[in-house]
Amino acid sequence: MEHSNESNDITLSLDELVAACGQERSWVIALIEESIIVADAGHQDTQQNVANVAPRFSGLQLTLARRASRLSRDFDASVPAIGLILELLDELEQLRQFKRQWEAQSSTRVIEIDID
């Protein structure tokens, strides 16, 4: 495990990611194939060098892999279903955040009423 200089984030190899999320290597690779988690682009140069560079994963990708692992365990969800569930949960959080912002703006508005 390394620490990234750019974002103070950790970076993990594929094997470290597999061990950290407690799943089989093939399951983690299925997450990658479904684009649920992605390798850090900063560690892959050109198309020619991709084969020579081991993929690295950020702390965010580790968090997603662990969340996916819990969904798989708790709901016996397939990898494609996990992708959909994570998308829907992300959209739900965005909507909740939008609602909080809207409520904060609405509560600070002053409504003037003329009484004659």
N, CA, C and O atoms as a Tinker XYZ file with bonds, in Angstrom:
   464  protein
     1  N      0.852000   -1.165000    0.000000    73     2
     2  CA     0.000000    0.000000    0.000000    64     1     3
     3  C      0.898000    1.228000    0.000000    63     2     4     5
     4  O      1.852000    1.314000    0.774000    81     3
     5  N      0.585000    2.176000   -0.874000    73     3     6
     6  CA     1.330000    3.423000   -0.982000    64     5     7
     7  C      0.408000    4.579000   -0.660000    63     6     8     9
     8  O     -0.814000    4.437000   -0.644000    81     7
     9  N      1.013000    5.725000   -0.404000    73     7    10
    10  CA     0.238000    6.951000   -0.250000    64     9    11
    11  C      0.479000    7.809000   -1.468000    63    10    12    13
    12  O      1.623000    8.035000   -1.863000    81    11
    13  N     -0.595000    8.288000   -2.065000    73    11    14
    14  CA    -0.510000    9.147000   -3.232000    64    13    15
    15  C     -0.073000   10.544000   -2.800000    63    14    16    17
    16  O     -0.563000   11.065000   -1.798000    81    15
    17  N      0.836000   11.144000   -3.543000    73    15    18
    18  CA     1.296000   12.495000   -3.237000    64    17    19
    19  C      0.248000   13.543000   -3.567000    63    18    20    21
    20  O      0.163000   14.566000   -2.888000    81    19
    21  N     -0.541000   13.309000   -4.587000    73    19    22
    22  CA    -1.472000   14.315000   -5.071000    64    21    23
    23  C     -2.636000   14.549000   -4.137000    63    22    24    25
    24  O     -2.992000   15.702000   -3.894000    81    23
    25  N     -3.231000   13.529000   -3.615000    73    23    26
    26  CA    -4.460000   13.708000   -2.856000    64    25    27
    27  C     -4.385000   13.157000   -1.431000    63    26    28    29
    28  O     -5.407000   13.055000   -0.752000    81    27
    29  N     -3.181000   12.801000   -0.975000    73    27    30
    30  CA    -3.026000   12.189000    0.341000    64    29    31
    31  C     -3.895000   10.954000    0.479000    63    30    32    33
    32  O     -4.340000   10.622000    1.578000    81    31
    33  N     -4.130000   10.296000   -0.593000    73    31    34
    34  CA    -4.956000    9.097000   -0.619000    64    33    35
    35  C     -4.041000    7.881000   -0.711000    63    34    36    37
    36  O     -2.908000    7.977000   -1.182000    81    35
    37  N     -4.538000    6.756000   -0.263000    73    35    38
    38  CA    -3.780000    5.530000   -0.403000    64    37    39
    39  C     -3.941000    4.994000   -1.816000    63    38    40    41
    40  O     -4.922000    5.299000   -2.495000    81    39
    41  N     -3.006000    4.217000   -2.244000    73    39    42
    42  CA    -3.158000    3.482000   -3.496000    64    41    43
    43  C     -2.850000    2.023000   -3.196000    63    42    44    45
    44  O     -1.930000    1.700000   -2.445000    81    43
    45  N     -3.641000    1.160000   -3.801000    73    43    46
    46  CA    -3.502000   -0.271000   -3.570000    64    45    47
    47  C     -3.316000   -0.999000   -4.887000    63    46    48    49
    48  O     -3.820000   -0.574000   -5.927000    81    47
    49  N     -2.592000   -2.089000   -4.827000    73    47    50
    50  CA    -2.490000   -2.974000   -5.983000    64    49    51
    51  C     -3.772000   -3.798000   -6.061000    63    50    52    53
    52  O     -4.591000   -3.771000   -5.142000    81    51
    53  N     -3.939000   -4.517000   -7.143000    73    51    54
    54  CA    -5.118000   -5.373000   -7.289000    64    53    55
    55  C     -5.168000   -6.411000   -6.172000    63    54    56    57
    56  O     -6.228000   -6.645000   -5.590000    81    55
    57  N     -4.027000   -7.033000   -5.869000    73    55    58
    58  CA    -3.999000   -8.051000   -4.808000    64    57    59
    59  C     -4.341000   -7.459000   -3.445000    63    58    60    61
    60  O     -5.034000   -8.091000   -2.647000    81    59
    61  N     -3.853000   -6.241000   -3.177000    73    59    62
    62  CA    -4.182000   -5.585000   -1.913000    64    61    63
    63  C     -5.672000   -5.252000   -1.845000    63    62    64    65
    64  O     -6.296000   -5.376000   -0.791000    81    63
    65  N     -6.236000   -4.829000   -2.976000    73    63    66
    66  CA    -7.663000   -4.526000   -3.028000    64    65    67
    67  C     -8.490000   -5.778000   -2.779000    63    66    68    69
    68  O     -9.468000   -5.750000   -2.032000    81    67
    69  N     -8.093000   -6.866000   -3.407000    73    67    70
    70  CA    -8.794000   -8.146000   -3.220000    64    69    71
    71  C     -8.773000   -8.544000   -1.745000    63    70    72    73
    72  O     -9.804000   -8.921000   -1.187000    81    71
    73  N     -7.609000   -8.461000   -1.119000    73    71    74
    74  CA    -7.482000   -8.843000    0.284000    64    73    75
    75  C     -8.291000   -7.907000    1.187000    63    74    76    77
    76  O     -8.904000   -8.352000    2.157000    81    75
    77  N     -8.289000   -6.627000    0.867000    73    75    78
    78  CA    -8.964000   -5.642000    1.715000    64    77    79
    79  C    -10.480000   -5.760000    1.676000    63    78    80    81
    80  O    -11.150000   -5.449000    2.661000    81    79
    81  N    -11.026000   -6.207000    0.551000    73    79    82
    82  CA   -12.488000   -6.307000    0.491000    64    81    83
    83  C    -12.987000   -7.716000    0.793000    63    82    84    85
    84  O    -14.194000   -7.941000    0.867000    81    83
    85  N    -12.074000   -8.661000    0.968000    73    83    86
    86  CA   -12.456000   -9.998000    1.419000    64    85    87
    87  C    -13.231000  -10.821000    0.406000    63    86    88    89
    88  O    -14.054000  -11.656000    0.782000    81    87
    89  N    -12.978000  -10.598000   -0.853000    73    87    90
    90  CA   -13.661000  -11.355000   -1.905000    64    89    91
    91  C    -12.633000  -12.076000   -2.773000    63    90    92    93
    92  O    -11.426000  -11.885000   -2.624000    81    91
    93  N    -13.129000  -12.891000   -3.667000    73    91    94
    94  CA   -12.266000  -13.589000   -4.613000    64    93    95
    95  C    -11.747000  -12.606000   -5.666000    63    94    96    97
    96  O    -12.392000  -11.605000   -5.977000    81    95
    97  N    -10.585000  -12.913000   -6.196000    73    95    98
    98  CA    -9.975000  -12.069000   -7.239000    64    97    99
    99  C    -10.909000  -11.934000   -8.446000    63    98   100   101
   100  O    -11.054000  -10.843000   -8.998000    81    99
   101  N    -11.536000  -13.027000   -8.851000    73    99   102
   102  CA   -12.428000  -13.002000  -10.017000    64   101   103
   103  C    -13.625000  -12.080000   -9.782000    63   102   104   105
   104  O    -14.118000  -11.451000  -10.719000    81   103
   105  N    -14.092000  -12.000000   -8.539000    73   103   106
   106  CA   -15.216000  -11.122000   -8.206000    64   105   107
   107  C    -14.800000   -9.662000   -8.341000    63   106   108   109
   108  O    -15.552000   -8.850000   -8.881000    81   107
   109  N    -13.598000   -9.321000   -7.849000    73   107   110
   110  CA   -13.098000   -7.946000   -7.968000    64   109   111
   111  C    -12.882000   -7.601000   -9.437000    63   110   112   113
   112  O    -13.182000   -6.484000   -9.857000    81   111
   113  N    -12.373000   -8.530000  -10.213000    73   111   114
   114  CA   -12.187000   -8.297000  -11.648000    64   113   115
   115  C    -13.533000   -8.070000  -12.322000    63   114   116   117
   116  O    -13.633000   -7.252000  -13.237000    81   115
   117  N    -14.566000   -8.777000  -11.888000    73   115   118
   118  CA   -15.915000   -8.554000  -12.428000    64   117   119
   119  C    -16.387000   -7.132000  -12.109000    63   118   120   121
   120  O    -17.043000   -6.504000  -12.940000    81   119
   121  N    -16.061000   -6.615000  -10.915000    73   119   122
   122  CA   -16.396000   -5.224000  -10.586000    64   121   123
   123  C    -15.706000   -4.257000  -11.543000    63   122   124   125
   124  O    -16.294000   -3.266000  -11.975000    81   123
   125  N    -14.455000   -4.559000  -11.867000    73   123   126
   126  CA   -13.696000   -3.714000  -12.796000    64   125   127
   127  C    -14.315000   -3.786000  -14.186000    63   126   128   129
   128  O    -14.474000   -2.761000  -14.849000    81   127
   129  N    -14.663000   -4.983000  -14.629000    73   127   130
   130  CA   -15.262000   -5.156000  -15.953000    64   129   131
   131  C    -16.603000   -4.442000  -16.069000    63   130   132   133
   132  O    -16.963000   -3.976000  -17.150000    81   131
   133  N    -17.349000   -4.350000  -14.961000    73   131   134
   134  CA   -18.638000   -3.645000  -14.947000    64   133   135
   135  C    -18.471000   -2.147000  -14.695000    63   134   136   137
   136  O    -19.456000   -1.412000  -14.619000    81   135
   137  N    -17.218000   -1.696000  -14.566000    73   135   138
   138  CA   -16.884000   -0.289000  -14.294000    64   137   139
   139  C    -17.455000    0.200000  -12.960000    63   138   140   141
   140  O    -17.741000    1.387000  -12.801000    81   139
   141  N    -17.615000   -0.698000  -12.028000    73   139   142
   142  CA   -18.051000   -0.328000  -10.689000    64   141   143
   143  C    -16.865000    0.289000   -9.954000    63   142   144   145
   144  O    -17.012000    1.281000   -9.240000    81   143
   145  N    -15.701000   -0.302000  -10.135000    73   143   146
   146  CA   -14.458000    0.310000   -9.669000    64   145   147
   147  C    -13.535000    0.444000  -10.873000    63   146   148   149
   148  O    -13.624000   -0.326000  -11.829000    81   147
   149  N    -12.653000    1.428000  -10.812000    73   147   150
   150  CA   -11.729000    1.674000  -11.926000    64   149   151
   151  C    -10.329000    1.879000  -11.376000    63   150   152   153
   152  O    -10.140000    2.400000  -10.277000    81   151
   153  N     -9.360000    1.460000  -12.162000    73   151   154
   154  CA    -7.962000    1.665000  -11.782000    64   153   155
   155  C     -7.637000    3.145000  -11.891000    63   154   156   157
   156  O     -8.220000    3.864000  -12.703000    81   155
   157  N     -6.708000    3.587000  -11.071000    73   155   158
   158  CA    -6.266000    4.978000  -11.079000    64   157   159
   159  C     -5.562000    5.258000  -12.402000    63   158   160   161
   160  O     -4.550000    4.632000  -12.717000    81   159
   161  N     -6.098000    6.195000  -13.170000    73   159   162
   162  CA    -5.538000    6.531000  -14.480000    64   161   163
   163  C     -4.153000    7.139000  -14.363000    63   162   164   165
   164  O     -3.373000    7.064000  -15.312000    81   163
   165  N     -3.830000    7.729000  -13.245000    73   163   166
   166  CA    -2.530000    8.363000  -13.058000    64   165   167
   167  C     -1.374000    7.385000  -13.083000    63   166   168   169
   168  O     -0.228000    7.780000  -13.298000    81   167
   169  N     -1.666000    6.111000  -12.863000    73   167   170
   170  CA    -0.609000    5.105000  -12.854000    64   169   171
   171  C     -0.490000    4.372000  -14.185000    63   170   172   173
   172  O      0.330000    3.463000  -14.315000    81   171
   173  N     -1.283000    4.745000  -15.161000    73   171   174
   174  CA    -1.210000    4.113000  -16.464000    64   173   175
   175  C     -0.903000    5.188000  -17.495000    63   174   176   177
   176  O     -1.654000    6.153000  -17.634000    81   175
   177  N      0.187000    5.023000  -18.208000    73   175   178
   178  CA     0.629000    6.035000  -19.156000    64   177   179
   179  C     -0.090000    5.896000  -20.487000    63   178   180   181
   180  O     -1.258000    6.265000  -20.608000    81   179
   181  N      0.592000    5.374000  -21.468000    73   179   182
   182  CA     0.017000    5.221000  -22.795000    64   181   183
   183  C     -0.498000    3.808000  -22.978000    63   182   184   185
   184  O     -0.264000    2.936000  -22.142000    81   183
   185  N     -1.190000    3.591000  -24.065000    73   183   186
   186  CA    -1.728000    2.264000  -24.355000    64   185   187
   187  C     -0.611000    1.228000  -24.415000    63   186   188   189
   188  O     -0.819000    0.079000  -24.025000    81   187
   189  N      0.563000    1.610000  -24.894000    73   187   190
   190  CA     1.680000    0.672000  -24.993000    64   189   191
   191  C      2.180000    0.261000  -23.614000    63   190   192   193
   192  O      2.610000   -0.876000  -23.419000    81   191
   193  N      2.126000    1.180000  -22.664000    73   191   194
   194  CA     2.671000    0.904000  -21.346000    64   193   195
   195  C      1.670000    0.264000  -20.391000    63   194   196   197
   196  O      2.058000   -0.191000  -19.315000    81   195
   197  N      0.406000    0.219000  -20.755000    73   195   198
   198  CA    -0.610000   -0.321000  -19.862000    64   197   199
   199  C     -0.295000   -1.764000  -19.480000    63   198   200   201
   200  O     -0.484000   -2.152000  -18.327000    81   199
   201  N      0.172000   -2.544000  -20.415000    73   199   202
   202  CA     0.473000   -3.944000  -20.126000    64   201   203
   203  C      1.621000   -4.072000  -19.136000    63   202   204   205
   204  O      1.700000   -5.060000  -18.406000    81   203
   205  N      2.511000   -3.087000  -19.102000    73   203   206
   206  CA     3.668000   -3.152000  -18.227000    64   205   207
   207  C      3.435000   -2.496000  -16.867000    63   206   208   209
   208  O      4.275000   -2.613000  -15.975000    81   207
   209  N      2.314000   -1.814000  -16.699000    73   207   210
   210  CA     2.039000   -1.097000  -15.464000    64   209   211
   211  C      0.946000   -1.821000  -14.690000    63   210   212   213
   212  O     -0.134000   -2.084000  -15.218000    81   211
   213  N      1.237000   -2.136000  -13.448000    73   211   214
   214  CA     0.229000   -2.792000  -12.616000    64   213   215
   215  C     -0.839000   -1.770000  -12.242000    63   214   216   217
   216  O     -0.507000   -0.642000  -11.878000    81   215
   217  N     -2.108000   -2.141000  -12.325000    73   215   218
   218  CA    -3.152000   -1.185000  -11.955000    64   217   219
   219  C     -3.089000   -0.843000  -10.478000    63   218   220   221
   220  O     -2.753000   -1.690000   -9.651000    81   219
   221  N     -3.409000    0.389000  -10.152000    73   219   222
   222  CA    -3.454000    0.865000   -8.780000    64   221   223
   223  C     -4.861000    1.381000   -8.511000    63   222   224   225
   224  O     -5.536000    1.865000   -9.420000    81   223
   225  N     -5.294000    1.277000   -7.277000    73   223   226
   226  CA    -6.652000    1.668000   -6.913000    64   225   227
   227  C     -6.590000    2.615000   -5.722000    63   226   228   229
   228  O     -5.782000    2.443000   -4.810000    81   227
   229  N     -7.464000    3.619000   -5.751000    73   227   230
   230  CA    -7.489000    4.639000   -4.699000    64   229   231
   231  C     -8.328000    4.168000   -3.509000    63   230   232   233
   232  O     -8.985000    3.128000   -3.553000    81   231
   233  N     -8.280000    4.965000   -2.460000    73   231   234
   234  CA    -9.111000    4.698000   -1.290000    64   233   235
   235  C    -10.583000    4.729000   -1.627000    63   234   236   237
   236  O    -11.369000    3.972000   -1.057000    81   235
   237  N    -10.970000    5.608000   -2.559000    73   235   238
   238  CA   -12.364000    5.658000   -3.001000    64   237   239
   239  C    -12.772000    4.334000   -3.637000    63   238   240   241
   240  O    -13.865000    3.829000   -3.380000    81   239
   241  N    -11.901000    3.776000   -4.460000    73   239   242
   242  CA   -12.209000    2.496000   -5.101000    64   241   243
   243  C    -12.302000    1.379000   -4.063000    63   242   244   245
   244  O    -13.121000    0.470000   -4.192000    81   243
   245  N    -11.457000    1.454000   -3.035000    73   243   246
   246  CA   -11.540000    0.488000   -1.932000    64   245   247
   247  C    -12.879000    0.610000   -1.223000    63   246   248   249
   248  O    -13.508000   -0.400000   -0.906000    81   247
   249  N    -13.318000    1.834000   -0.973000    73   247   250
   250  CA   -14.614000    2.060000   -0.323000    64   249   251
   251  C    -15.743000    1.477000   -1.169000    63   250   252   253
   252  O    -16.643000    0.824000   -0.640000    81   251
   253  N    -15.699000    1.711000   -2.480000    73   251   254
   254  CA   -16.723000    1.159000   -3.375000    64   253   255
   255  C    -16.686000   -0.364000   -3.387000    63   254   256   257
   256  O    -17.734000   -1.010000   -3.375000    81   255
   257  N    -15.496000   -0.937000   -3.410000    73   255   258
   258  CA   -15.374000   -2.401000   -3.421000    64   257   259
   259  C    -15.924000   -2.996000   -2.130000    63   258   260   261
   260  O    -16.603000   -4.023000   -2.157000    81   259
   261  N    -15.634000   -2.358000   -1.003000    73   259   262
   262  CA   -16.161000   -2.862000    0.276000    64   261   263
   263  C    -17.674000   -2.717000    0.343000    63   262   264   265
   264  O    -18.367000   -3.599000    0.851000    81   263
   265  N    -18.179000   -1.611000   -0.167000    73   263   266
   266  CA   -19.640000   -1.413000   -0.195000    64   265   267
   267  C    -20.290000   -2.469000   -1.088000    63   266   268   269
   268  O    -21.325000   -3.039000   -0.744000    81   267
   269  N    -19.668000   -2.719000   -2.238000    73   267   270
   270  CA   -20.165000   -3.750000   -3.151000    64   269   271
   271  C    -20.123000   -5.123000   -2.485000    63   270   272   273
   272  O    -21.031000   -5.934000   -2.666000    81   271
   273  N    -19.072000   -5.379000   -1.720000    73   271   274
   274  CA   -18.944000   -6.656000   -1.016000    64   273   275
   275  C    -20.077000   -6.836000   -0.007000    63   274   276   277
   276  O    -20.637000   -7.925000    0.117000    81   275
   277  N    -20.412000   -5.763000    0.714000    73   275   278
   278  CA   -21.525000   -5.850000    1.682000    64   277   279
   279  C    -22.848000   -6.103000    0.965000    63   278   280   281
   280  O    -23.668000   -6.890000    1.436000    81   279
   281  N    -23.061000   -5.438000   -0.173000    73   279   282
   282  CA   -24.294000   -5.661000   -0.937000    64   281   283
   283  C    -24.371000   -7.106000   -1.420000    63   282   284   285
   284  O    -25.431000   -7.732000   -1.375000    81   283
   285  N    -23.248000   -7.621000   -1.878000    73   283   286
   286  CA   -23.202000   -9.006000   -2.343000    64   285   287
   287  C    -23.521000   -9.961000   -1.201000    63   286   288   289
   288  O    -24.298000  -10.902000   -1.364000    81   287
   289  N    -22.918000   -9.713000   -0.053000    73   287   290
   290  CA   -23.120000  -10.580000    1.115000    64   289   291
   291  C    -24.538000  -10.459000    1.671000    63   290   292   293
   292  O    -25.202000  -11.468000    1.907000    81   291
   293  N    -25.003000   -9.216000    1.880000    73   291   294
   294  CA   -26.284000   -9.003000    2.556000    64   293   295
   295  C    -27.490000   -9.345000    1.688000    63   294   296   297
   296  O    -28.504000   -9.830000    2.190000    81   295
   297  N    -27.378000   -9.093000    0.383000    73   295   298
   298  CA   -28.532000   -9.279000   -0.499000    64   297   299
   299  C    -28.316000  -10.339000   -1.557000    63   298   300   301
   300  O    -29.188000  -10.566000   -2.396000    81   299
   301  N    -27.154000  -10.996000   -1.528000    73   299   302
   302  CA   -26.813000  -11.999000   -2.531000    64   301   303
   303  C    -26.986000  -11.425000   -3.939000    63   302   304   305
   304  O    -27.496000  -12.089000   -4.841000    81   303
   305  N    -26.543000  -10.164000   -4.102000    73   303   306
   306  CA   -26.709000   -9.458000   -5.369000    64   305   307
   307  C    -25.600000   -9.835000   -6.345000    63   306   308   309
   308  O    -24.450000  -10.023000   -5.948000    81   307
   309  N    -25.950000   -9.942000   -7.607000    73   307   310
   310  CA   -24.964000  -10.190000   -8.651000    64   309   311
   311  C    -24.168000   -8.915000   -8.899000    63   310   312   313
   312  O    -24.573000   -7.837000   -8.463000    81   311
   313  N    -23.058000   -9.027000   -9.583000    73   311   314
   314  CA   -22.223000   -7.851000   -9.864000    64   313   315
   315  C    -22.988000   -6.804000  -10.670000    63   314   316   317
   316  O    -22.922000   -5.626000  -10.317000    81   315
   317  N    -23.718000   -7.167000  -11.742000    73   315   318
   318  CA   -24.491000   -6.134000  -12.440000    64   317   319
   319  C    -25.543000   -5.472000  -11.552000    63   318   320   321
   320  O    -25.775000   -4.267000  -11.654000    81   319
   321  N    -26.180000   -6.256000  -10.681000    73   319   322
   322  CA   -27.168000   -5.687000   -9.758000    64   321   323
   323  C    -26.501000   -4.737000   -8.770000    63   322   324   325
   324  O    -27.070000   -3.702000   -8.420000    81   323
   325  N    -25.307000   -5.081000   -8.323000    73   323   326
   326  CA   -24.557000   -4.209000   -7.417000    64   325   327
   327  C    -24.285000   -2.875000   -8.087000    63   326   328   329
   328  O    -24.419000   -1.824000   -7.459000    81   327
   329  N    -23.904000   -2.909000   -9.359000    73   327   330
   330  CA   -23.664000   -1.666000  -10.094000    64   329   331
   331  C    -24.898000   -0.788000  -10.120000    63   330   332   333
   332  O    -24.806000    0.419000   -9.892000    81   331
   333  N    -26.035000   -1.371000  -10.390000    73   331   334
   334  CA   -27.291000   -0.625000  -10.427000    64   333   335
   335  C    -27.650000   -0.085000   -9.040000    63   334   336   337
   336  O    -28.053000    1.071000   -8.911000    81   335
   337  N    -27.508000   -0.906000   -8.017000    73   335   338
   338  CA   -27.818000   -0.478000   -6.649000    64   337   339
   339  C    -26.935000    0.701000   -6.254000    63   338   340   341
   340  O    -27.423000    1.678000   -5.684000    81   339
   341  N    -25.647000    0.618000   -6.552000    73   339   342
   342  CA   -24.734000    1.708000   -6.198000    64   341   343
   343  C    -25.081000    2.997000   -6.940000    63   342   344   345
   344  O    -25.000000    4.086000   -6.372000    81   343
   345  N    -25.465000    2.871000   -8.207000    73   343   346
   346  CA   -25.895000    4.055000   -8.970000    64   345   347
   347  C    -27.126000    4.690000   -8.331000    63   346   348   349
   348  O    -27.190000    5.909000   -8.170000    81   347
   349  N    -28.097000    3.864000   -7.971000    73   347   350
   350  CA   -29.323000    4.380000   -7.368000    64   349   351
   351  C    -29.061000    5.007000   -5.997000    63   350   352   353
   352  O    -29.648000    6.036000   -5.664000    81   351
   353  N    -28.191000    4.398000   -5.209000    73   351   354
   354  CA   -27.842000    4.971000   -3.915000    64   353   355
   355  C    -27.130000    6.315000   -4.083000    63   354   356   357
   356  O    -27.353000    7.244000   -3.307000    81   355
   357  N    -26.278000    6.410000   -5.097000    73   355   358
   358  CA   -25.579000    7.665000   -5.378000    64   357   359
   359  C    -26.573000    8.753000   -5.793000    63   358   360   361
   360  O    -26.486000    9.891000   -5.331000    81   359
   361  N    -27.513000    8.398000   -6.662000    73   359   362
   362  CA   -28.545000    9.356000   -7.078000    64   361   363
   363  C    -29.398000    9.796000   -5.893000    63   362   364   365
   364  O    -29.746000   10.971000   -5.780000    81   363
   365  N    -29.735000    8.864000   -5.013000    73   363   366
   366  CA   -30.521000    9.190000   -3.826000    64   365   367
   367  C    -29.771000   10.191000   -2.945000    63   366   368   369
   368  O    -30.368000   11.147000   -2.451000    81   367
   369  N    -28.485000    9.980000   -2.746000    73   367   370
   370  CA   -27.687000   10.901000   -1.934000    64   369   371
   371  C    -27.609000   12.280000   -2.586000    63   370   372   373
   372  O    -27.658000   13.294000   -1.888000    81   371
   373  N    -27.490000   12.333000   -3.904000    73   371   374
   374  CA   -27.475000   13.620000   -4.610000    64   373   375
   375  C    -28.798000   14.350000   -4.432000    63   374   376   377
   376  O    -28.816000   15.562000   -4.220000    81   375
   377  N    -29.898000   13.624000   -4.516000    73   375   378
   378  CA   -31.217000   14.234000   -4.321000    64   377   379
   379  C    -31.385000   14.744000   -2.892000    63   378   380   381
   380  O    -31.939000   15.822000   -2.676000    81   379
   381  N    -30.910000   13.975000   -1.924000    73   379   382
   382  CA   -30.989000   14.417000   -0.529000    64   381   383
   383  C    -30.154000   15.683000   -0.311000    63   382   384   385
   384  O    -30.570000   16.595000    0.404000    81   383
   385  N    -28.991000   15.726000   -0.926000    73   383   386
   386  CA   -28.142000   16.908000   -0.805000    64   385   387
   387  C    -28.807000   18.121000   -1.458000    63   386   388   389
   388  O    -28.787000   19.220000   -0.904000    81   387
   389  N    -29.391000   17.918000   -2.629000    73   387   390
   390  CA   -30.114000   18.996000   -3.304000    64   389   391
   391  C    -31.261000   19.498000   -2.431000    63   390   392   393
   392  O    -31.480000   20.704000   -2.320000    81   391
   393  N    -31.986000   18.577000   -1.818000    73   391   394
   394  CA   -33.106000   18.941000   -0.949000    64   393   395
   395  C    -32.632000   19.763000    0.240000    63   394   396   397
   396  O    -33.256000   20.764000    0.592000    81   395
   397  N    -31.521000   19.344000    0.865000    73   395   398
   398  CA   -30.975000   20.101000    1.998000    64   397   399
   399  C    -30.574000   21.507000    1.575000    63   398   400   401
   400  O    -30.833000   22.470000    2.295000    81   399
   401  N    -29.947000   21.630000    0.417000    73   399   402
   402  CA   -29.541000   22.952000   -0.085000    64   401   403
   403  C    -30.763000   23.806000   -0.378000    63   402   404   405
   404  O    -30.787000   24.992000   -0.049000    81   403
   405  N    -31.764000   23.219000   -0.988000    73   403   406
   406  CA   -32.980000   23.958000   -1.328000    64   405   407
   407  C    -33.689000   24.419000   -0.057000    63   406   408   409
   408  O    -34.156000   25.556000    0.013000    81   407
   409  N    -33.771000   23.549000    0.943000    73   407   410
   410  CA   -34.409000   23.919000    2.205000    64   409   411
   411  C    -33.636000   25.021000    2.915000    63   410   412   413
   412  O    -34.235000   25.908000    3.522000    81   411
   413  N    -32.303000   24.971000    2.844000    73   411   414
   414  CA   -31.484000   26.007000    3.475000    64   413   415
   415  C    -31.708000   27.353000    2.792000    63   414   416   417
   416  O    -31.778000   28.384000    3.461000    81   415
   417  N    -31.821000   27.349000    1.475000    73   415   418
   418  CA   -32.072000   28.589000    0.732000    64   417   419
   419  C    -33.485000   29.089000    0.990000    63   418   420   421
   420  O    -33.704000   30.294000    1.114000    81   419
   421  N    -34.425000   28.193000    1.070000    73   419   422
   422  CA   -35.822000   28.578000    1.290000    64   421   423
   423  C    -36.024000   29.165000    2.676000    63   422   424   425
   424  O    -36.829000   30.081000    2.842000    81   423
   425  N    -35.323000   28.667000    3.657000    73   423   426
   426  CA   -35.522000   29.156000    5.027000    64   425   427
   427  C    -34.888000   30.520000    5.249000    63   426   428   429
   428  O    -35.236000   31.214000    6.205000    81   427
   429  N    -33.968000   30.914000    4.385000    73   427   430
   430  CA   -33.328000   32.218000    4.559000    64   429   431
   431  C    -34.013000   33.313000    3.754000    63   430   432   433
   432  O    -33.646000   34.482000    3.873000    81   431
   433  N    -34.978000   32.966000    2.956000    73   431   434
   434  CA   -35.702000   33.963000    2.177000    64   433   435
   435  C    -36.673000   34.721000    3.079000    63   434   436   437
   436  O    -37.301000   34.153000    3.973000    81   435
   437  N    -36.770000   35.987000    2.819000    73   435   438
   438  CA   -37.705000   36.817000    3.566000    64   437   439
   439  C    -38.864000   37.153000    2.649000    63   438   440   441
   440  O    -38.677000   37.651000    1.539000    81   439
   441  N    -40.039000   36.876000    3.121000    73   439   442
   442  CA   -41.236000   37.171000    2.339000    64   441   443
   443  C    -41.869000   38.430000    2.930000    63   442   444   445
   444  O    -42.234000   38.466000    4.106000    81   443
   445  N    -41.990000   39.438000    2.107000    73   443   446
   446  CA   -42.607000   40.696000    2.558000    64   445   447
   447  C    -44.058000   40.727000    2.136000    63   446   448   449
   448  O    -44.401000   40.411000    0.997000    81   447
   449  N    -44.894000   41.109000    3.062000    73   447   450
   450  CA   -46.321000   41.215000    2.775000    64   449   451
   451  C    -46.749000   42.622000    3.108000    63   450   452   453
   452  O    -46.516000   43.112000    4.213000    81   451
   453  N    -47.382000   43.273000    2.140000    73   451   454
   454  CA   -47.903000   44.622000    2.363000    64   453   455
   455  C    -49.312000   44.517000    2.936000    63   454   456   457
   456  O    -50.194000   43.890000    2.350000    81   455
   457  N    -49.503000   45.147000    4.098000    73   455   458
   458  CA   -50.825000   45.167000    4.701000    64   457   459
   459  C    -51.308000   46.606000    4.664000    63   458   460   461
   460  O    -50.721000   47.481000    5.300000    81   459
   461  N    -52.330000   46.838000    3.954000    73   459   462
   462  CA   -52.885000   48.198000    3.845000    64   461   463
   463  C    -54.192000   48.326000    4.539000    63   462   464
   464  O    -54.787000   49.404000    4.540000    81   463
